[in-house]
Structures are given as C-alpha cells and as structure tokens.
C-alpha cells in the first residue's frame, strides 16, 4: 500500500513487523534518523549500490542476498572489514508483503552469515507502474587498517604480480539470465552470489603483498581488469585456458552470444598479489568453500601499458576491451 | 541509454563526464569499489534515504538538492557532523542527460555549501517504463562527539524541556504538491529544503542540554513528535497559535484538505532542549538565515505519557496522532 511509504502509522508497522524483526540490533532499534555506532580506529570505507535485478528471485539467490553480498564485497575488496549496512527499499504499490518478507529475511540471513549489521533503513512506495516491483539500495561502512589502504588504490601493483580469480567465472550472470528468459536450466547452475569478507579476511590475515582486489560484477573479469590497467604503467596478461568457466556457463554464453569474460560474477574476487605469495594465497583460497576453484589466470606485465591482453586457447593474443554497449541489463 | 548502466565503457564515460566532473574529490576520483576516508575520533553516524519525489524539479529545489539536504539533515539532527555522502541513481532509459546533469549539479552545489563530500556512487539504468524517470538514494556518514550521542536516543528528554521549531511548517510539502498538480502558485511559495548542519552545528557549539532533534519530513511535525513521545514516560504539549505556518501554506492546506502539522518540511528542525537554554537557542536560530522564523511551540509534560497534545487556537485540547494512511505520496 502507498501508506506503507507515508512516514505514518502504516510505515511504522512495516518497520517494526518486518525490518526490526529480521534485522534486529540495538542500532536499528534505537529508531533515530541515523544509526550511531561506536568509534573504531582505522580508515573508513564507504560504498553504495542500487539493485534492480530482474527476476527478483533466481537460482542461488535473490535481490536481498545479492544486495547485501554486493555491498559487503565492495568493502572487502577495498581491504576493509565490513561492519554496517543500510537498506533502502523502493517498492511498487501492490508488491506482496510476503515477497518483501522473503527478501528481508534473505538480507538478514546474509548479513548474519557475514557478521555485519543492517543498522539503517528507508522505505518508499511508488504508485503501480512507477517502478518494477522492488529496487533495493545497500550502502556499507567498513574499517580499513592502515596497512591495507593501498589495496583500493592499486598503487602497489607492479610487473610480475600474479592475477588470481577465486572461482568459476560468469555463474551469476548466466543463472539470472536463464531464469529471466524462462530457459529450463537442467544443469543446476546457480548464481555464485555470496559475501566474500570471510575468504578475503583470511587471505589478508595470512599474507602481506596483496596489491589489489576487485569483484568482477557488471562487465565481468574483462572490465574489472581493464579498469585496473587503465592509465597505468603496466599491462595485464591473462591466459584463456587458465580461466575457470563451467561447461554450462560456456554453453549458455555461446547460446546467448556472450563472452564469459564479460559475464558478471557476484561471489568471486580477482586478487593481484606479489609472485612470492601467490601460491600461498591460492592454497588458502582452495581451503575455503568460497575459493575451492581458485586459479592463477595471468600476471602483470612490463609491456602493454594500460592494456589487457588475452592469450587464447589457440595460442594467439588479442587485446581485451572494456564492455561496450549493454550486454546484460538488470543483472544486479 | 541502457548501456550507461552496463558497467562498461558508456558507464565509465558517464561517471567521468558527469559524476567525477561535478562531485570532484580525491576519494571519488580514486575509482575504487569503496571510498576510503581517513580515521576520525568519535562515534559514527550512518543513514540512508531513497528519493522518489514527483516532480523532479519544484520551486526551491529538485530531487538532487532534496536528497543531499535530507541525508545531511538526518545526520545533523542525530548530533553528527556530516562528512561523506554516497549517491545511487536509478535512471529510466531515455531520461535526458541534461536533466541528470541538472540534478547532479544541484547535488554538488548543495554538498559544497554544506561542506560535505560525495565520495561514492552507483548508476543503474532500467528499461523505459520500469521506473519513473529518476530515483536517487543518498546515504551518509558523519561523526558524533561523545557528548552528543544522547541526542539520537532522546534519553535525556524530560518534563519542562522546551520544543522549538526552526521555521515555517509545511512549505516543502505544499510547494511540491502545488507544482505537481499544476496549480499556479502566484504566492512564490518555495520548498524549504536545505542542509541544516551549519545551523544545528552553531546551536550545539553554543549550548549543552540539547536533548533531542528531528527534521519533520514525511508525516510532518505531528508525526515527528508522536515518534518522540511513543512509549516514553512523558508527554508533549504543543500550542497551535505558536506554530509558524505561512498564510499560503494554510490556504493550500485547506484547499487540498490537509493539516499543516502533517505536511513535510525538508529544511526545518525540531529541537527539544532544557528550559534554561531555550531562549538562547532561539536567539541563535534567529541570527541564522535558516532559523529566522524559529519559535518555541510547546514543551515536554509530566502527564500524558506517550502522547502529543495540541492546544488549539480556540483554547481546546486534542490528542495528535501519527499520520494514518497516505497523505502526500512521493513528496520526498
């Protein structure tokens, strides 16, 4: 109902019966205009993402799990320990409360699993036809220790560093697209969407010399690496045979006409680290459920400044560009 | 274009040519998945709001100014010094870039005026008809000194405290509604939307014993005071003749059938403070352009626990309830 976004009684009921019920924590329950959380030493990481994924529920996740995971991951790949998340809902009039409850429950479960708290929220309701069921914004705050502040800037990246991916590429994009197109996914392909702060935390705890991380979401691995290389005095070389892609994802990609390198992941991290620690990091990743299929897929090169080069299965080399145009709308 | 939300080249162009251009600061320009900002002593305040106001441009402001002001004010009324803001855009395919630029310019100007930085952002584009032109989410981070942490909880509020409003009530709601209804506002009525952190900062700097603050947005002054009183062992008494309402707002409210007490403000603050400082606070407010029309409108009472009572112009008394149903959809 429109009244659920009015600021009045109906909205307070919704907040109490849904958001406070599932997100339960003293910061949220204090009911102020802002959550007030205790001081912590360290730099503050701050990020935001809006989620407009279609469909709202897909194999392996839903818009709620995706939103919380995505924001946690944006913090974690910046070297931060994610702490607090806000949740903003834009809801279409008539959207079933039980579906909203499913999403909220999923957000609460994902946050709990990751050890973060959802401390602030907002609800807007717009008339029927003025948005597509449900959009979710999650913003996040994390804490970065001094020794990890270089990760977000990539300033320590240098030739010889190894490029690692923590698992299969493209699962999220192909799982969501298959569901949207009503394509019968008999293969059991699921979105990889999951919070990676535990995995990344273990890597950072055990190894110095992690020089850069990025979760390859929109635009996929290709775009994430192009962003890394852009304007830098190094290149990136990746080796096609080394990149882990599931057969189902390969098949679906071919069918839909996509290159898996551009298909979004929502539970994978690219790690660029000193050669001296890359095998150790790989070993740590392999010992974690979210990193079992991790692989070294390439390295930072002295040549090809600002460029990403792919060594193909056939042994040829070609330059990889940032995604042009729109490949997969509303995938996150 | 859909491609502007793809994560690829078009999106990077948009970020560079629009967001980085206007929001320009080193945190945003670093281009990481999260902004990394320096450590600061003090509690952290964290808030979020999504804005779906219709129309996007209205007398006295637009969705951008509104979003930045609203998030700044949510932090400021919690006793925080607002520092960093994130901006999440959900854009309907076909929405003119020049209108987006107007909104972004307005956000940048408002942030600059208030001394806060827009350090993180996100852009999603959905197909034509899947949202209504533009929705904006702003989240915010501020710093609270130890001695102001009680303001967000209202735990220091006690009988005898005075209730102050910083200016005219209902301007925002009536200005937006008049514009939406195509009603010729010859009166020059404008939204009051503005960042209040400077005004509030001056009050907190000069006076201890500020016990509670709230910006009376959705649901207006009535709902904000009902929220304050709810479940507390005190009541709130407000005096109708003392509440500053412009004649135009009174007239429009009557015409549309609203009570101005429920009409949202976006540049006003309710302050509850010890009687010993209330006149001093009023004096400080009167000396600031955003508080010229401030007035003491009531007080905290020992009786009527949990209730808000209005003393009417006629001298009668009635209980004020939280807004029921939806009065003014999409006003923020």
Boltz contact constraints between the chains, C-beta under 6 A:
constraints:
  - contact:
      token1: [A, 2]
      token2: [B, 326]
      max_distance: 6.0
  - contact:
      token1: [A, 2]
      token2: [B, 329]
      max_distance: 6.0
  - contact:
      token1: [A, 3]
      token2: [B, 325]
      max_distance: 6.0
  - contact:
      token1: [A, 3]
      token2: [B, 326]
      max_distance: 6.0
  - contact:
      token1: [A, 6]
      token2: [B, 323]
      max_distance: 6.0
  - contact:
      token1: [A, 6]
      token2: [B, 326]
      max_distance: 6.0
  - contact:
      token1: [A, 7]
      token2: [B, 218]
      max_distance: 6.0
  - contact:
      token1: [A, 7]
      token2: [B, 219]
      max_distance: 6.0
  - contact:
      token1: [A, 7]
      token2: [B, 223]
      max_distance: 6.0
  - contact:
      token1: [A, 8]
      token2: [B, 219]
      max_distance: 6.0
  - contact:
      token1: [A, 8]
      token2: [B, 223]
      max_distance: 6.0
  - contact:
      token1: [A, 8]
      token2: [B, 322]
      max_distance: 6.0
  - contact:
      token1: [A, 8]
      token2: [B, 323]
      max_distance: 6.0
  - contact:
      token1: [A, 8]
      token2: [B, 324]
      max_distance: 6.0
  - contact:
      token1: [A, 9]
      token2: [B, 322]
      max_distance: 6.0
  - contact:
      token1: [A, 9]
      token2: [B, 324]
      max_distance: 6.0
  - contact:
      token1: [A, 30]
      token2: [B, 153]
      max_distance: 6.0
  - contact:
      token1: [A, 32]
      token2: [B, 78]
      max_distance: 6.0
  - contact:
      token1: [A, 32]
      token2: [B, 152]
      max_distance: 6.0
  - contact:
      token1: [A, 33]
      token2: [B, 74]
      max_distance: 6.0
  - contact:
      token1: [A, 33]
      token2: [B, 77]
      max_distance: 6.0
  - contact:
      token1: [A, 33]
      token2: [B, 78]
      max_distance: 6.0
  - contact:
      token1: [A, 34]
      token2: [B, 45]
      max_distance: 6.0
  - contact:
      token1: [A, 34]
      token2: [B, 47]
      max_distance: 6.0
  - contact:
      token1: [A, 34]
      token2: [B, 74]
      max_distance: 6.0
  - contact:
      token1: [A, 34]
      token2: [B, 75]
      max_distance: 6.0
  - contact:
      token1: [A, 34]
      token2: [B, 78]
      max_distance: 6.0
  - contact:
      token1: [A, 35]
      token2: [B, 46]
      max_distance: 6.0
  - contact:
      token1: [A, 36]
      token2: [B, 43]
      max_distance: 6.0
  - contact:
      token1: [A, 36]
      token2: [B, 45]
      max_distance: 6.0
  - contact:
      token1: [A, 36]
      token2: [B, 144]
      max_distance: 6.0
  - contact:
      token1: [A, 36]
      token2: [B, 149]
      max_distance: 6.0
  - contact:
      token1: [A, 36]
      token2: [B, 152]
      max_distance: 6.0
  - contact:
      token1: [A, 37]
      token2: [B, 44]
      max_distance: 6.0
  - contact:
      token1: [A, 38]
      token2: [B, 43]
      max_distance: 6.0
  - contact:
      token1: [A, 39]
      token2: [B, 42]
      max_distance: 6.0
  - contact:
      token1: [A, 39]
      token2: [B, 43]
      max_distance: 6.0
  - contact:
      token1: [A, 42]
      token2: [B, 39]
      max_distance: 6.0
  - contact:
      token1: [A, 43]
      token2: [B, 36]
      max_distance: 6.0
  - contact:
      token1: [A, 43]
      token2: [B, 38]
      max_distance: 6.0
  - contact:
      token1: [A, 43]
      token2: [B, 39]
      max_distance: 6.0
  - contact:
      token1: [A, 44]
      token2: [B, 37]
      max_distance: 6.0
  - contact:
      token1: [A, 45]
      token2: [B, 34]
      max_distance: 6.0
  - contact:
      token1: [A, 45]
      token2: [B, 36]
      max_distance: 6.0
  - contact:
      token1: [A, 46]
      token2: [B, 35]
      max_distance: 6.0
  - contact:
      token1: [A, 46]
      token2: [B, 84]
      max_distance: 6.0
  - contact:
      token1: [A, 46]
      token2: [B, 120]
      max_distance: 6.0
  - contact:
      token1: [A, 46]
      token2: [B, 141]
      max_distance: 6.0
  - contact:
      token1: [A, 47]
      token2: [B, 34]
      max_distance: 6.0
  - contact:
      token1: [A, 47]
      token2: [B, 120]
      max_distance: 6.0
  - contact:
      token1: [A, 48]
      token2: [B, 86]
      max_distance: 6.0
  - contact:
      token1: [A, 48]
      token2: [B, 88]
      max_distance: 6.0
  - contact:
      token1: [A, 48]
      token2: [B, 120]
      max_distance: 6.0
  - contact:
      token1: [A, 48]
      token2: [B, 122]
      max_distance: 6.0
  - contact:
      token1: [A, 48]
      token2: [B, 139]
      max_distance: 6.0
  - contact:
      token1: [A, 49]
      token2: [B, 122]
      max_distance: 6.0
  - contact:
      token1: [A, 50]
      token2: [B, 88]
      max_distance: 6.0
  - contact:
      token1: [A, 50]
      token2: [B, 90]
      max_distance: 6.0
  - contact:
      token1: [A, 50]
      token2: [B, 122]
      max_distance: 6.0
  - contact:
      token1: [A, 50]
      token2: [B, 124]
      max_distance: 6.0
  - contact:
      token1: [A, 50]
      token2: [B, 137]
      max_distance: 6.0
  - contact:
      token1: [A, 52]
      token2: [B, 124]
      max_distance: 6.0
  - contact:
      token1: [A, 52]
      token2: [B, 126]
      max_distance: 6.0
  - contact:
      token1: [A, 74]
      token2: [B, 33]
      max_distance: 6.0
  - contact:
      token1: [A, 74]
      token2: [B, 34]
      max_distance: 6.0
  - contact:
      token1: [A, 75]
      token2: [B, 34]
      max_distance: 6.0
  - contact:
      token1: [A, 77]
      token2: [B, 33]
      max_distance: 6.0
  - contact:
      token1: [A, 78]
      token2: [B, 32]
      max_distance: 6.0
  - contact:
      token1: [A, 78]
      token2: [B, 33]
      max_distance: 6.0
  - contact:
      token1: [A, 78]
      token2: [B, 34]
      max_distance: 6.0
  - contact:
      token1: [A, 84]
      token2: [B, 46]
      max_distance: 6.0
  - contact:
      token1: [A, 86]
      token2: [B, 48]
      max_distance: 6.0
  - contact:
      token1: [A, 86]
      token2: [B, 139]
      max_distance: 6.0
  - contact:
      token1: [A, 88]
      token2: [B, 48]
      max_distance: 6.0
  - contact:
      token1: [A, 88]
      token2: [B, 50]
      max_distance: 6.0
  - contact:
      token1: [A, 88]
      token2: [B, 137]
      max_distance: 6.0
  - contact:
      token1: [A, 90]
      token2: [B, 50]
      max_distance: 6.0
  - contact:
      token1: [A, 90]
      token2: [B, 135]
      max_distance: 6.0
  - contact:
      token1: [A, 120]
      token2: [B, 46]
      max_distance: 6.0
  - contact:
      token1: [A, 120]
      token2: [B, 47]
      max_distance: 6.0
  - contact:
      token1: [A, 120]
      token2: [B, 48]
      max_distance: 6.0
  - contact:
      token1: [A, 122]
      token2: [B, 48]
      max_distance: 6.0
  - contact:
      token1: [A, 122]
      token2: [B, 49]
      max_distance: 6.0
  - contact:
      token1: [A, 122]
      token2: [B, 50]
      max_distance: 6.0
  - contact:
      token1: [A, 124]
      token2: [B, 50]
      max_distance: 6.0
  - contact:
      token1: [A, 124]
      token2: [B, 52]
      max_distance: 6.0
  - contact:
      token1: [A, 126]
      token2: [B, 52]
      max_distance: 6.0
  - contact:
      token1: [A, 130]
      token2: [B, 132]
      max_distance: 6.0
  - contact:
      token1: [A, 131]
      token2: [B, 131]
      max_distance: 6.0
  - contact:
      token1: [A, 132]
      token2: [B, 130]
      max_distance: 6.0
  - contact:
      token1: [A, 135]
      token2: [B, 90]
      max_distance: 6.0
  - contact:
      token1: [A, 137]
      token2: [B, 50]
      max_distance: 6.0
  - contact:
      token1: [A, 137]
      token2: [B, 88]
      max_distance: 6.0
  - contact:
      token1: [A, 137]
      token2: [B, 137]
      max_distance: 6.0
  - contact:
      token1: [A, 139]
      token2: [B, 48]
      max_distance: 6.0
  - contact:
      token1: [A, 139]
      token2: [B, 86]
      max_distance: 6.0
  - contact:
      token1: [A, 139]
      token2: [B, 139]
      max_distance: 6.0
  - contact:
      token1: [A, 141]
      token2: [B, 46]
      max_distance: 6.0
  - contact:
      token1: [A, 144]
      token2: [B, 36]
      max_distance: 6.0
  - contact:
      token1: [A, 149]
      token2: [B, 36]
      max_distance: 6.0
  - contact:
      token1: [A, 152]
      token2: [B, 32]
      max_distance: 6.0
  - contact:
      token1: [A, 152]
      token2: [B, 36]
      max_distance: 6.0
  - contact:
      token1: [A, 153]
      token2: [B, 30]
      max_distance: 6.0
  - contact:
      token1: [A, 218]
      token2: [B, 7]
      max_distance: 6.0
  - contact:
      token1: [A, 219]
      token2: [B, 7]
      max_distance: 6.0
  - contact:
      token1: [A, 219]
      token2: [B, 8]
      max_distance: 6.0
  - contact:
      token1: [A, 223]
      token2: [B, 7]
      max_distance: 6.0
  - contact:
      token1: [A, 223]
      token2: [B, 8]
      max_distance: 6.0
  - contact:
      token1: [A, 322]
      token2: [B, 8]
      max_distance: 6.0
  - contact:
      token1: [A, 322]
      token2: [B, 9]
      max_distance: 6.0
  - contact:
      token1: [A, 323]
      token2: [B, 6]
      max_distance: 6.0
  - contact:
      token1: [A, 323]
      token2: [B, 8]
      max_distance: 6.0
  - contact:
      token1: [A, 324]
      token2: [B, 8]
      max_distance: 6.0
  - contact:
      token1: [A, 324]
      token2: [B, 9]
      max_distance: 6.0
  - contact:
      token1: [A, 325]
      token2: [B, 3]
      max_distance: 6.0
  - contact:
      token1: [A, 326]
      token2: [B, 2]
      max_distance: 6.0
  - contact:
      token1: [A, 326]
      token2: [B, 3]
      max_distance: 6.0
  - contact:
      token1: [A, 326]
      token2: [B, 6]
      max_distance: 6.0
  - contact:
      token1: [A, 329]
      token2: [B, 2]
      max_distance: 6.0
